[in-house]
Amino acid sequence: MGTGNPAAAQGFSGMPSEVFSDENILNPDNDFSIAVVGSNGESYLAALTNTSAYGTVDLLYNETWKFMLGVRWEDYNQVGIPWNPLKFEGCQISCDESDLINSVFKEDDFYPSLAATYIKPDFWAEDFQLRFGYSETVVRPDLREITPSSYLDPITGARVSGSANVVPATVTNYDIRAEWFFSSGDNFTVSLFYKDIQKPIEFFEAAAFEEALATEIVNAESSTVYGLEIEGLKSLGFIGSIFDPLFIAGNVTVLDSALIAGQFADAPTNEKRPMSGASDYAANFQVGYDSNDGKHSAMLIYNVFGERLYFAGRNGSPDAYEQPFNSLDMTYFYYPTEQMTVKLKLKNLLDEKIEITQNSIVTHEETPGRIVALDIKWSF
């Protein structure tokens, strides 16, 4: 609340309760008004509805081939309309018919899936499966992403804005997966995957004043992701009986992604770039312990990901990349009785920092610190 009359403003004095008294506010000569700094984009009316049905059919041929056919039908509707609750005359939402029509998105479609699995016992392991998969799916925006509302990114403090023009992204998946299962409970898996994404929902840098940082959520034109994943689990009892309670597990993924920015991006620096959040590699390794009496279990977990795009720059500004983060966590469980559970959790033991860089210059740094948490649960 404020006055648009500079002369009246200079004449005010005293406590806020005196300046904003009923007499001063109701005096038309003081020209008091209620306004919102910026676009008032934090207020909106939005809703999503999704009606769906699905079905699957499993077929087994000659104990060797297994086929699974499926299809999902969805009737999806979304609406996101800017709302000005402080507008006391006229329409608090747009009175323009075309604006209202553009705020609504409707889609009715089928999404099929097909999986063919070849089963062969005693092929380097007690059980072996080779799986071929194809599927179509969709990635929906959330409510914040389909309105011009804005929120602050918890890491960088950047103001992130959505848009009523954001629509769901369609994804076509292809994968080949080889799995070996051993009688000891060990397993080993190798997967190849490829994803073709149309209209992916992405973050791009937006125009902002002075040193402020702003990003926007828009649909890019298309993107592709392909890569290799290796994962497995191995008990350590083969070393000696003393190691029976111990096991190791992990997975490593290497991938490549490419995205075409398209017409909705605001002057992107790079028309073709990696997808946001897609690292060239990611790894997860675990050392686990399960006591023979079932009263104790523990896990030491190490995770790391490669450099990944945080948001894309505009007008020559470099893209922002989140740097690799080495995470080492430990979790311990103790079950003294059937009703009681004690959990101790230690996070970020390496005390790593979160860093975001642009053109090799650190533009944001955050130290999350080490975290120690103790939980005691009693069930009755």
C-alpha positions as YAML, in Angstrom:
chain: A
units: angstrom
residues:
- id: 1
  name: MET
  ca: [0.00, 0.00, 0.00]
- id: 2
  name: GLY
  ca: [1.23, 3.48, -0.83]
- id: 3
  name: THR
  ca: [0.35, 6.87, -2.24]
- id: 4
  name: GLY
  ca: [0.84, 8.10, -5.77]
- id: 5
  name: ASN
  ca: [0.81, 11.73, -4.61]
- id: 6
  name: PRO
  ca: [4.42, 12.83, -3.78]
- id: 7
  name: ALA
  ca: [3.22, 16.02, -2.07]
- id: 8
  name: ALA
  ca: [0.93, 14.05, 0.23]
- id: 9
  name: ALA
  ca: [3.71, 11.56, 1.00]
- id: 10
  name: GLN
  ca: [6.04, 14.37, 2.15]
- id: 11
  name: GLY
  ca: [3.39, 15.61, 4.54]
- id: 12
  name: PHE
  ca: [2.99, 12.31, 6.42]
- id: 13
  name: SER
  ca: [4.73, 11.81, 9.74]
- id: 14
  name: GLY
  ca: [4.36, 9.71, 12.83]
- id: 15
  name: MET
  ca: [3.85, 6.00, 13.47]
- id: 16
  name: PRO
  ca: [2.71, 3.66, 10.65]
- id: 17
  name: SER
  ca: [-0.66, 3.36, 12.39]
- id: 18
  name: GLU
  ca: [-1.01, 7.15, 12.11]
- id: 19
  name: VAL
  ca: [0.18, 7.37, 8.48]
- id: 20
  name: PHE
  ca: [-2.11, 4.54, 7.41]
- id: 21
  name: SER
  ca: [-5.10, 5.71, 9.44]
- id: 22
  name: ASP
  ca: [-8.60, 5.32, 8.07]
- id: 23
  name: GLU
  ca: [-8.82, 9.09, 7.65]
- id: 24
  name: ASN
  ca: [-5.67, 9.25, 5.48]
- id: 25
  name: ILE
  ca: [-6.51, 6.17, 3.41]
- id: 26
  name: LEU
  ca: [-10.09, 7.27, 2.71]
- id: 27
  name: ASN
  ca: [-9.05, 10.80, 1.72]
- id: 28
  name: PRO
  ca: [-9.06, 10.79, -2.13]
- id: 29
  name: ASP
  ca: [-6.52, 13.64, -2.22]
- id: 30
  name: ASN
  ca: [-3.87, 11.26, -0.74]
- id: 31
  name: ASP
  ca: [-4.28, 8.84, -3.67]
- id: 32
  name: PHE
  ca: [-3.67, 5.69, -1.60]
- id: 33
  name: SER
  ca: [-3.72, 2.39, -3.52]
- id: 34
  name: ILE
  ca: [-2.87, -1.29, -3.00]
- id: 35
  name: ALA
  ca: [-0.39, -2.66, -5.50]
- id: 36
  name: VAL
  ca: [1.95, -5.60, -5.95]
- id: 37
  name: VAL
  ca: [5.57, -5.13, -6.95]
- id: 38
  name: GLY
  ca: [6.26, -6.98, -10.20]
- id: 39
  name: SER
  ca: [3.73, -8.96, -12.19]
- id: 40
  name: ASN
  ca: [1.77, -10.50, -9.30]
- id: 41
  name: GLY
  ca: [2.65, -13.81, -10.90]
- id: 42
  name: GLU
  ca: [2.61, -15.55, -7.54]
- id: 43
  name: SER
  ca: [-1.21, -15.69, -7.68]
- id: 44
  name: TYR
  ca: [-2.92, -18.06, -10.08]
- id: 45
  name: LEU
  ca: [-5.77, -20.51, -10.54]
- id: 46
  name: ALA
  ca: [-4.65, -23.92, -11.79]
- id: 47
  name: ALA
  ca: [-5.89, -27.48, -11.91]
- id: 48
  name: LEU
  ca: [-4.97, -30.84, -13.43]
- id: 49
  name: THR
  ca: [-7.27, -33.79, -14.08]
- id: 50
  name: ASN
  ca: [-6.23, -37.16, -15.46]
- id: 51
  name: THR
  ca: [-8.54, -40.10, -16.13]
- id: 52
  name: SER
  ca: [-6.77, -43.29, -17.13]
- id: 53
  name: ALA
  ca: [-7.24, -46.99, -17.77]
- id: 54
  name: TYR
  ca: [-4.72, -49.69, -18.58]
- id: 55
  name: GLY
  ca: [-4.44, -53.38, -19.35]
- id: 56
  name: THR
  ca: [-1.72, -55.99, -19.87]
- id: 57
  name: VAL
  ca: [-1.45, -59.45, -21.39]
- id: 58
  name: ASP
  ca: [1.32, -61.94, -20.50]
- id: 59
  name: LEU
  ca: [2.17, -64.82, -22.83]
- id: 60
  name: LEU
  ca: [4.69, -67.63, -22.25]
- id: 61
  name: TYR
  ca: [5.89, -69.63, -25.26]
- id: 62
  name: ASN
  ca: [7.71, -72.94, -24.92]
- id: 63
  name: GLU
  ca: [9.11, -71.95, -21.48]
- id: 64
  name: THR
  ca: [11.66, -69.89, -23.43]
- id: 65
  name: TRP
  ca: [9.97, -66.67, -24.52]
- id: 66
  name: LYS
  ca: [7.80, -64.42, -22.42]
- id: 67
  name: PHE
  ca: [5.81, -61.61, -24.01]
- id: 68
  name: MET
  ca: [4.06, -58.77, -22.23]
- id: 69
  name: LEU
  ca: [1.75, -56.46, -24.16]
- id: 70
  name: GLY
  ca: [0.24, -53.43, -22.50]
- id: 71
  name: VAL
  ca: [-1.57, -50.21, -23.27]
- id: 72
  name: ARG
  ca: [-2.57, -47.22, -21.16]
- id: 73
  name: TRP
  ca: [-5.23, -44.68, -22.08]
- id: 74
  name: GLU
  ca: [-5.25, -41.22, -20.52]
- id: 75
  name: ASP
  ca: [-7.64, -38.29, -20.77]
- id: 76
  name: TYR
  ca: [-5.60, -35.33, -19.47]
- id: 77
  name: ASN
  ca: [-6.72, -31.73, -18.87]
- id: 78
  name: GLN
  ca: [-4.79, -28.80, -17.44]
- id: 79
  name: VAL
  ca: [-5.57, -25.13, -16.88]
- id: 80
  name: GLY
  ca: [-3.39, -22.35, -15.53]
- id: 81
  name: ILE
  ca: [-4.79, -18.81, -15.33]
- id: 82
  name: PRO
  ca: [-3.08, -15.72, -13.82]
- id: 83
  name: TRP
  ca: [-5.17, -14.21, -11.02]
- id: 84
  name: ASN
  ca: [-4.96, -10.73, -9.53]
- id: 85
  name: PRO
  ca: [-6.80, -10.90, -6.17]
- id: 86
  name: LEU
  ca: [-6.12, -7.19, -5.56]
- id: 87
  name: LYS
  ca: [-8.06, -6.03, -8.60]
- id: 88
  name: PHE
  ca: [-11.37, -4.82, -7.23]
- id: 89
  name: GLU
  ca: [-12.86, -3.59, -10.51]
- id: 90
  name: GLY
  ca: [-13.28, -5.65, -13.65]
- id: 91
  name: CYS
  ca: [-11.91, -9.18, -14.03]
- id: 92
  name: GLN
  ca: [-9.48, -10.64, -11.52]
- id: 93
  name: ILE
  ca: [-8.63, -13.18, -14.22]
- id: 94
  name: SER
  ca: [-8.40, -12.33, -17.91]
- id: 95
  name: CYS
  ca: [-11.66, -11.36, -19.59]
- id: 96
  name: ASP
  ca: [-10.12, -12.08, -22.99]
- id: 97
  name: GLU
  ca: [-11.60, -15.24, -24.52]
- id: 98
  name: SER
  ca: [-8.39, -16.09, -26.40]
- id: 99
  name: ASP
  ca: [-6.35, -15.84, -23.17]
- id: 100
  name: LEU
  ca: [-8.72, -18.26, -21.46]
- id: 101
  name: ILE
  ca: [-8.58, -20.69, -24.38]
- id: 102
  name: ASN
  ca: [-4.77, -20.58, -24.42]
- id: 103
  name: SER
  ca: [-4.69, -21.32, -20.69]
- id: 104
  name: VAL
  ca: [-6.32, -24.72, -21.25]
- id: 105
  name: PHE
  ca: [-4.62, -27.85, -22.58]
- id: 106
  name: LYS
  ca: [-6.45, -31.12, -23.29]
- id: 107
  name: GLU
  ca: [-5.03, -34.41, -24.49]
- id: 108
  name: ASP
  ca: [-6.55, -37.84, -25.06]
- id: 109
  name: ASP
  ca: [-4.13, -40.57, -26.14]
- id: 110
  name: PHE
  ca: [-2.97, -44.20, -25.89]
- id: 111
  name: TYR
  ca: [0.49, -45.28, -24.69]
- id: 112
  name: PRO
  ca: [1.51, -48.82, -25.69]
- id: 113
  name: SER
  ca: [4.29, -51.01, -24.29]
- id: 114
  name: LEU
  ca: [5.87, -54.26, -25.45]
- id: 115
  name: ALA
  ca: [8.43, -56.48, -23.73]
- id: 116
  name: ALA
  ca: [9.90, -59.71, -25.05]
- id: 117
  name: THR
  ca: [12.07, -61.78, -22.68]
- id: 118
  name: TYR
  ca: [14.26, -64.71, -23.71]
- id: 119
  name: ILE
  ca: [14.81, -67.18, -20.84]
- id: 120
  name: LYS
  ca: [17.78, -69.57, -20.82]
- id: 121
  name: PRO
  ca: [18.86, -71.48, -17.68]
- id: 122
  name: ASP
  ca: [22.52, -72.33, -17.06]
- id: 123
  name: PHE
  ca: [23.95, -69.61, -19.29]
- id: 124
  name: TRP
  ca: [26.87, -68.34, -17.20]
- id: 125
  name: ALA
  ca: [24.47, -68.46, -14.23]
- id: 126
  name: GLU
  ca: [21.58, -70.50, -12.85]
- id: 127
  name: ASP
  ca: [19.08, -68.17, -14.54]
- id: 128
  name: PHE
  ca: [19.57, -65.85, -17.50]
- id: 129
  name: GLN
  ca: [17.14, -63.42, -19.12]
- id: 130
  name: LEU
  ca: [17.53, -61.22, -22.19]
- id: 131
  name: ARG
  ca: [14.85, -58.55, -22.35]
- id: 132
  name: PHE
  ca: [13.83, -56.32, -25.26]
- id: 133
  name: GLY
  ca: [11.55, -53.42, -24.37]
- id: 134
  name: TYR
  ca: [9.58, -50.70, -26.14]
- id: 135
  name: SER
  ca: [7.20, -48.24, -24.52]
- id: 136
  name: GLU
  ca: [5.62, -44.84, -24.94]
- id: 137
  name: THR
  ca: [4.89, -42.59, -21.98]
- id: 138
  name: VAL
  ca: [4.41, -38.95, -21.06]
- id: 139
  name: VAL
  ca: [5.94, -36.47, -18.59]
- id: 140
  name: ARG
  ca: [3.39, -34.04, -17.14]
- id: 141
  name: PRO
  ca: [4.20, -30.53, -15.84]
- id: 142
  name: ASP
  ca: [3.28, -29.68, -12.27]
- id: 143
  name: LEU
  ca: [1.04, -26.77, -11.27]
- id: 144
  name: ARG
  ca: [3.92, -24.31, -10.85]
- id: 145
  name: GLU
  ca: [5.11, -25.03, -14.38]
- id: 146
  name: ILE
  ca: [1.81, -24.28, -16.18]
- id: 147
  name: THR
  ca: [1.30, -20.80, -14.72]
- id: 148
  name: PRO
  ca: [3.34, -17.57, -14.82]
- id: 149
  name: SER
  ca: [3.91, -17.94, -11.10]
- id: 150
  name: SER
  ca: [7.44, -17.78, -9.75]
- id: 151
  name: TYR
  ca: [9.38, -19.31, -6.88]
- id: 152
  name: LEU
  ca: [12.96, -19.13, -5.60]
- id: 153
  name: ASP
  ca: [15.32, -21.98, -6.42]
- id: 154
  name: PRO
  ca: [16.51, -23.37, -3.05]
- id: 155
  name: ILE
  ca: [20.12, -23.77, -4.27]
- id: 156
  name: THR
  ca: [20.88, -20.67, -6.34]
- id: 157
  name: GLY
  ca: [18.16, -18.28, -5.19]
- id: 158
  name: ALA
  ca: [17.19, -17.73, -8.84]
- id: 159
  name: ARG
  ca: [13.60, -16.75, -9.54]
- id: 160
  name: VAL
  ca: [11.98, -19.57, -11.55]
- id: 161
  name: SER
  ca: [8.87, -18.85, -13.63]
- id: 162
  name: GLY
  ca: [6.46, -21.18, -15.35]
- id: 163
  name: SER
  ca: [4.24, -20.62, -18.37]
- id: 164
  name: ALA
  ca: [0.71, -21.50, -19.45]
- id: 165
  name: ASN
  ca: [2.26, -22.65, -22.74]
- id: 166
  name: VAL
  ca: [4.04, -25.62, -21.10]
- id: 167
  name: VAL
  ca: [2.53, -28.93, -22.25]
- id: 168
  name: PRO
  ca: [3.36, -32.57, -21.45]
- id: 169
  name: ALA
  ca: [6.45, -34.13, -23.02]
- id: 170
  name: THR
  ca: [6.09, -37.45, -24.87]
- id: 171
  name: VAL
  ca: [8.78, -40.11, -24.41]
- id: 172
  name: THR
  ca: [9.52, -43.16, -26.58]
- id: 173
  name: ASN
  ca: [11.76, -45.73, -24.85]
- id: 174
  name: TYR
  ca: [13.85, -48.57, -26.30]
- id: 175
  name: ASP
  ca: [15.99, -50.84, -24.15]
- id: 176
  name: ILE
  ca: [17.87, -54.15, -24.16]
- id: 177
  name: ARG
  ca: [18.61, -55.73, -20.78]
- id: 178
  name: ALA
  ca: [20.67, -58.86, -19.99]
- id: 179
  name: GLU
  ca: [20.29, -60.31, -16.48]
- id: 180
  name: TRP
  ca: [22.18, -63.10, -14.70]
- id: 181
  name: PHE
  ca: [20.82, -64.51, -11.42]
- id: 182
  name: PHE
  ca: [22.97, -66.82, -9.30]
- id: 183
  name: SER
  ca: [21.84, -69.40, -6.73]
- id: 184
  name: SER
  ca: [23.75, -67.54, -4.02]
- id: 185
  name: GLY
  ca: [21.47, -64.52, -4.49]
- id: 186
  name: ASP
  ca: [24.08, -62.58, -6.48]
- id: 187
  name: ASN
  ca: [23.04, -60.87, -9.70]
- id: 188
  name: PHE
  ca: [24.57, -58.95, -12.60]
- id: 189
  name: THR
  ca: [22.80, -56.79, -15.19]
- id: 190
  name: VAL
  ca: [23.83, -54.92, -18.33]
- id: 191
  name: SER
  ca: [21.37, -52.53, -20.05]
- id: 192
  name: LEU
  ca: [21.41, -50.42, -23.18]
- id: 193
  name: PHE
  ca: [18.75, -47.71, -23.49]
- id: 194
  name: TYR
  ca: [17.59, -45.00, -25.90]
- id: 195
  name: LYS
  ca: [14.95, -42.32, -25.30]
- id: 196
  name: ASP
  ca: [13.39, -39.99, -27.84]
- id: 197
  name: ILE
  ca: [11.62, -37.06, -26.15]
- id: 198
  name: GLN
  ca: [9.36, -34.60, -27.91]
- id: 199
  name: LYS
  ca: [8.69, -31.21, -26.28]
- id: 200
  name: PRO
  ca: [10.84, -31.88, -23.20]
- id: 201
  name: ILE
  ca: [10.17, -29.57, -20.23]
- id: 202
  name: GLU
  ca: [13.40, -27.64, -19.63]
- id: 203
  name: PHE
  ca: [14.99, -24.76, -17.68]
- id: 204
  name: PHE
  ca: [16.36, -21.76, -19.60]
- id: 205
  name: GLU
  ca: [17.84, -18.51, -18.34]
- id: 206
  name: ALA
  ca: [15.38, -15.60, -18.56]
- id: 207
  name: ALA
  ca: [15.80, -11.83, -18.72]
- id: 208
  name: ALA
  ca: [16.46, -10.19, -15.33]
- id: 209
  name: PHE
  ca: [17.56, -6.82, -13.97]
- id: 210
  name: GLU
  ca: [21.13, -6.01, -12.88]
- id: 211
  name: GLU
  ca: [22.76, -8.92, -11.00]
- id: 212
  name: ALA
  ca: [19.51, -10.85, -10.46]
- id: 213
  name: LEU
  ca: [19.21, -14.37, -11.81]
- id: 214
  name: ALA
  ca: [16.03, -15.69, -13.36]
- id: 215
  name: THR
  ca: [15.10, -18.89, -15.17]
- id: 216
  name: GLU
  ca: [11.98, -20.01, -16.99]
- id: 217
  name: ILE
  ca: [10.37, -23.36, -17.70]
- id: 218
  name: VAL
  ca: [9.45, -23.95, -21.34]
- id: 219
  name: ASN
  ca: [9.05, -26.80, -23.82]
- id: 220
  name: ALA
  ca: [12.14, -27.38, -25.92]
- id: 221
  name: GLU
  ca: [11.73, -28.84, -29.39]
- id: 222
  name: SER
  ca: [13.13, -32.36, -28.87]
- id: 223
  name: SER
  ca: [15.87, -34.35, -27.17]
- id: 224
  name: THR
  ca: [17.50, -37.76, -27.18]
- id: 225
  name: VAL
  ca: [19.18, -39.75, -24.41]
- id: 226
  name: TYR
  ca: [21.10, -42.99, -24.83]
- id: 227
  name: GLY
  ca: [23.54, -44.90, -22.70]
- id: 228
  name: LEU
  ca: [24.74, -48.01, -20.89]
- id: 229
  name: GLU
  ca: [24.03, -49.14, -17.32]
- id: 230
  name: ILE
  ca: [25.82, -51.90, -15.39]
- id: 231
  name: GLU
  ca: [24.63, -53.04, -11.98]
- id: 232
  name: GLY
  ca: [25.14, -56.00, -9.69]
- id: 233
  name: LEU
  ca: [25.17, -57.48, -6.22]
- id: 234
  name: LYS
  ca: [27.82, -59.84, -4.75]
- id: 235
  name: SER
  ca: [27.91, -61.47, -1.33]
- id: 236
  name: LEU
  ca: [31.37, -61.76, 0.23]
- id: 237
  name: GLY
  ca: [30.94, -65.17, 1.82]
- id: 238
  name: PHE
  ca: [33.19, -66.72, -0.82]
- id: 239
  name: ILE
  ca: [36.17, -65.10, 0.93]
- id: 240
  name: GLY
  ca: [35.42, -66.95, 4.17]
- id: 241
  name: SER
  ca: [32.54, -67.70, 6.51]
- id: 242
  name: ILE
  ca: [33.33, -64.62, 8.59]
- id: 243
  name: PHE
  ca: [32.34, -62.48, 5.60]
- id: 244
  name: ASP
  ca: [28.91, -64.15, 5.15]
- id: 245
  name: PRO
  ca: [26.98, -61.12, 6.55]
- id: 246
  name: LEU
  ca: [28.69, -58.73, 4.10]
- id: 247
  name: PHE
  ca: [27.79, -57.85, 0.51]
- id: 248
  name: ILE
  ca: [28.66, -55.24, -2.08]
- id: 249
  name: ALA
  ca: [26.34, -53.73, -4.66]
- id: 250
  name: GLY
  ca: [26.42, -50.91, -7.15]
- id: 251
  name: ASN
  ca: [25.61, -49.51, -10.54]
- id: 252
  name: VAL
  ca: [27.36, -47.33, -13.09]
- id: 253
  name: THR
  ca: [25.60, -45.39, -15.85]
- id: 254
  name: VAL
  ca: [27.22, -43.62, -18.78]
- id: 255
  name: LEU
  ca: [25.03, -41.65, -21.16]
- id: 256
  name: ASP
  ca: [24.89, -38.93, -23.74]
- id: 257
  name: SER
  ca: [22.07, -36.48, -24.35]
- id: 258
  name: ALA
  ca: [21.29, -33.84, -26.94]
- id: 259
  name: LEU
  ca: [18.54, -31.22, -26.88]
- id: 260
  name: ILE
  ca: [17.24, -28.81, -29.53]
- id: 261
  name: ALA
  ca: [16.06, -25.61, -27.83]
- id: 262
  name: GLY
  ca: [13.30, -24.68, -30.28]
- id: 263
  name: GLN
  ca: [11.06, -21.64, -30.65]
- id: 264
  name: PHE
  ca: [9.94, -21.15, -27.03]
- id: 265
  name: ALA
  ca: [13.43, -20.60, -25.59]
- id: 266
  name: ASP
  ca: [14.32, -16.92, -25.16]
- id: 267
  name: ALA
  ca: [17.50, -16.27, -27.22]
- id: 268
  name: PRO
  ca: [19.41, -19.36, -25.97]
- id: 269
  name: THR
  ca: [23.19, -19.16, -26.19]
- id: 270
  name: ASN
  ca: [23.36, -22.74, -27.49]
- id: 271
  name: GLU
  ca: [20.58, -23.97, -29.72]
- id: 272
  name: LYS
  ca: [21.85, -27.53, -29.22]
- id: 273
  name: ARG
  ca: [23.07, -28.63, -25.78]
- id: 274
  name: PRO
  ca: [22.79, -31.47, -23.20]
- id: 275
  name: MET
  ca: [19.57, -31.96, -21.27]
- id: 276
  name: SER
  ca: [19.24, -30.33, -17.86]
- id: 277
  name: GLY
  ca: [20.24, -32.69, -15.08]
- id: 278
  name: ALA
  ca: [21.75, -35.30, -17.41]
- id: 279
  name: SER
  ca: [25.30, -36.25, -16.37]
- id: 280
  name: ASP
  ca: [27.74, -38.07, -18.63]
- id: 281
  name: TYR
  ca: [28.13, -40.60, -15.82]
- id: 282
  name: ALA
  ca: [26.70, -41.55, -12.45]
- id: 283
  name: ALA
  ca: [27.88, -44.20, -10.01]
- id: 284
  name: ASN
  ca: [26.52, -45.73, -6.82]
- id: 285
  name: PHE
  ca: [28.46, -48.22, -4.67]
- id: 286
  name: GLN
  ca: [27.32, -49.88, -1.45]
- id: 287
  name: VAL
  ca: [28.87, -52.07, 1.22]
- id: 288
  name: GLY
  ca: [26.18, -53.74, 3.30]
- id: 289
  name: TYR
  ca: [26.02, -55.81, 6.47]
- id: 290
  name: ASP
  ca: [23.16, -58.02, 7.72]
- id: 291
  name: SER
  ca: [23.83, -59.85, 10.99]
- id: 292
  name: ASN
  ca: [22.99, -63.54, 11.22]
- id: 293
  name: ASP
  ca: [20.62, -62.95, 14.14]
- id: 294
  name: GLY
  ca: [18.71, -60.26, 12.20]
- id: 295
  name: LYS
  ca: [19.23, -57.62, 14.90]
- id: 296
  name: HIS
  ca: [21.75, -55.42, 13.06]
- id: 297
  name: SER
  ca: [22.12, -54.06, 9.55]
- id: 298
  name: ALA
  ca: [24.29, -51.33, 8.12]
- id: 299
  name: MET
  ca: [25.02, -49.71, 4.77]
- id: 300
  name: LEU
  ca: [27.88, -47.51, 3.60]
- id: 301
  name: ILE
  ca: [26.86, -45.76, 0.37]
- id: 302
  name: TYR
  ca: [28.97, -43.73, -2.04]
- id: 303
  name: ASN
  ca: [27.38, -41.74, -4.88]
- id: 304
  name: VAL
  ca: [28.88, -39.48, -7.51]
- id: 305
  name: PHE
  ca: [27.58, -37.86, -10.68]
- id: 306
  name: GLY
  ca: [29.37, -36.11, -13.49]
- id: 307
  name: GLU
  ca: [29.04, -32.46, -14.42]
- id: 308
  name: ARG
  ca: [25.45, -31.73, -15.38]
- id: 309
  name: LEU
  ca: [23.63, -28.77, -16.88]
- id: 310
  name: TYR
  ca: [21.72, -26.73, -14.29]
- id: 311
  name: PHE
  ca: [20.15, -24.19, -16.64]
- id: 312
  name: ALA
  ca: [20.86, -22.92, -20.15]
- id: 313
  name: GLY
  ca: [22.18, -19.39, -20.74]
- id: 314
  name: ARG
  ca: [20.80, -16.72, -23.08]
- id: 315
  name: ASN
  ca: [22.17, -13.97, -25.33]
- id: 316
  name: GLY
  ca: [25.72, -15.29, -25.14]
- id: 317
  name: SER
  ca: [25.67, -15.92, -21.38]
- id: 318
  name: PRO
  ca: [27.31, -19.31, -20.73]
- id: 319
  name: ASP
  ca: [25.31, -22.32, -19.63]
- id: 320
  name: ALA
  ca: [25.42, -23.09, -15.89]
- id: 321
  name: TYR
  ca: [26.69, -26.50, -14.79]
- id: 322
  name: GLU
  ca: [26.43, -28.23, -11.44]
- id: 323
  name: GLN
  ca: [29.80, -29.77, -10.60]
- id: 324
  name: PRO
  ca: [30.35, -33.40, -9.47]
- id: 325
  name: PHE
  ca: [29.28, -34.09, -5.88]
- id: 326
  name: ASN
  ca: [30.87, -36.98, -4.00]
- id: 327
  name: SER
  ca: [28.41, -38.24, -1.42]
- id: 328
  name: LEU
  ca: [29.33, -40.73, 1.31]
- id: 329
  name: ASP
  ca: [26.53, -41.73, 3.67]
- id: 330
  name: MET
  ca: [26.12, -44.42, 6.33]
- id: 331
  name: THR
  ca: [22.96, -45.93, 7.79]
- id: 332
  name: TYR
  ca: [22.77, -48.33, 10.72]
- id: 333
  name: PHE
  ca: [19.69, -50.20, 11.99]
- id: 334
  name: TYR
  ca: [19.32, -51.99, 15.32]
- id: 335
  name: TYR
  ca: [16.27, -54.15, 16.10]
- id: 336
  name: PRO
  ca: [16.43, -54.94, 19.87]
- id: 337
  name: THR
  ca: [12.83, -56.23, 19.87]
- id: 338
  name: GLU
  ca: [10.10, -56.88, 17.32]
- id: 339
  name: GLN
  ca: [8.44, -53.60, 18.29]
- id: 340
  name: MET
  ca: [11.51, -51.35, 18.48]
- id: 341
  name: THR
  ca: [13.81, -49.97, 15.75]
- id: 342
  name: VAL
  ca: [16.83, -47.73, 16.26]
- id: 343
  name: LYS
  ca: [18.18, -45.93, 13.16]
- id: 344
  name: LEU
  ca: [21.39, -43.91, 12.97]
- id: 345
  name: LYS
  ca: [22.02, -41.95, 9.76]
- id: 346
  name: LEU
  ca: [25.19, -40.05, 8.82]
- id: 347
  name: LYS
  ca: [25.10, -37.95, 5.62]
- id: 348
  name: ASN
  ca: [27.78, -36.17, 3.57]
- id: 349
  name: LEU
  ca: [30.68, -37.63, 5.55]
- id: 350
  name: LEU
  ca: [33.12, -36.13, 3.01]
- id: 351
  name: ASP
  ca: [31.71, -32.62, 3.72]
- id: 352
  name: GLU
  ca: [31.42, -31.90, -0.01]
- id: 353
  name: LYS
  ca: [30.26, -28.55, -1.44]
- id: 354
  name: ILE
  ca: [27.60, -27.86, -4.05]
- id: 355
  name: GLU
  ca: [29.10, -25.75, -6.84]
- id: 356
  name: ILE
  ca: [27.52, -24.25, -9.95]
- id: 357
  name: THR
  ca: [29.81, -22.75, -12.58]
- id: 358
  name: GLN
  ca: [29.42, -20.68, -15.72]
- id: 359
  name: ASN
  ca: [32.36, -20.66, -18.11]
- id: 360
  name: SER
  ca: [34.49, -22.36, -15.40]
- id: 361
  name: ILE
  ca: [33.73, -19.55, -12.92]
- id: 362
  name: VAL
  ca: [31.97, -20.55, -9.69]
- id: 363
  name: THR
  ca: [28.74, -18.54, -9.54]
- id: 364
  name: HIS
  ca: [27.17, -20.37, -6.61]
- id: 365
  name: GLU
  ca: [28.65, -22.36, -3.74]
- id: 366
  name: GLU
  ca: [26.82, -24.03, -0.90]
- id: 367
  name: THR
  ca: [28.12, -26.16, 1.97]
- id: 368
  name: PRO
  ca: [25.30, -28.43, 3.16]
- id: 369
  name: GLY
  ca: [27.49, -29.75, 5.98]
- id: 370
  name: ARG
  ca: [27.46, -33.12, 7.67]
- id: 371
  name: ILE
  ca: [24.18, -34.44, 9.04]
- id: 372
  name: VAL
  ca: [23.70, -36.83, 11.96]
- id: 373
  name: ALA
  ca: [20.20, -38.16, 12.69]
- id: 374
  name: LEU
  ca: [19.03, -40.68, 15.29]
- id: 375
  name: ASP
  ca: [15.53, -42.14, 15.09]
- id: 376
  name: ILE
  ca: [13.87, -44.48, 17.59]
- id: 377
  name: LYS
  ca: [10.60, -46.14, 16.56]
- id: 378
  name: TRP
  ca: [8.27, -48.13, 18.77]
- id: 379
  name: SER
  ca: [5.35, -50.03, 17.23]
- id: 380
  name: PHE
  ca: [2.47, -51.40, 19.23]
...
